[in-house]
Amino acid sequence: MKLPPVGLVAPTLCPRCDTPTASEDGQRVDRCPNCGLQLRWCGNCRGVAGPFDRYCGFCGFELVRGSRRSPLWRAWLLVALVPLAAGLAYGLWSAHLVDLIVRPTPAPPLATTGHRSAGLGLRYAAPFGWTVIDYSSGPGQTLPVIVMSRNPLDQAAAVQSGGDLTRVGRPRSTVVSLSRTTPQRTLVADTTDPAAVLTAELAPLVSVPSSEGSVHVLQPVHALIVGGRPAAQVLLQVDRGGERYYLVRALVYVPGPGGSMLRVDAVVPAGEWEMTQNTVTAILRSLAFS
């Protein structure tokens, strides 16, 4: 009877005494159960070898290399790169988000026209298309005030207020006035400090009776430089007659005819604030004094 070919299997006998070294449950042992020889196991064919053998006598595998690793072990590099790539992506996204918040896209330059007022002694820019009247210069003009308005119908009320736009009832559009004023020494000791004068002027504005509306300070008085001169600015929210307005007031210390302070007032209806606030800032920054 012809027997089937015997398959080649790795030796599992002790190299010294030929005693089977595999346990009954198939587990490998570190020492021979008969002679106590310390055994080594091939990482390639799982055969047994002596303690001083460098190569497996069955398959020639170098024993000092240990067990052959799975090709998937190299994937640890990709796994380690996942949190690194995620952190880098999050950092770039956060930087882009912060850049959008802290550095918003600048608004396009405003179309303005240059003007010069001999009566107030200054140069200024006015938005193109607005009605601009200098009541301090020209024949018959004696009021130290300049009025700029999107709607020409707001000119009369602004002129009657003398440039103090808190006295204008219900403006139809955005109105900006430039006027001269002299601080009262009874209100503030230092009449040359725009911040002190402006702070003193706020007291009667924010203490109006509730029946006449309410005034809230959105941005407190803060110092700045306008045209190389010391100045101060404040932003107020005015609710009157069921309507809301924003009042920007700035005082610039510029001694000259008509008063030692140049007052810049801007009244903006709430519906035009987002569109016009940059315009008010541009007018203030355009001021230059002779």
Summary of the structure (lengths in Angstrom):
residues: 290
radius of gyration: 44.3
end to end distance: 125.9
largest distance: 138.8
contacts: 790
relative contact order: 0.10
helix: 27%
strand: 31%
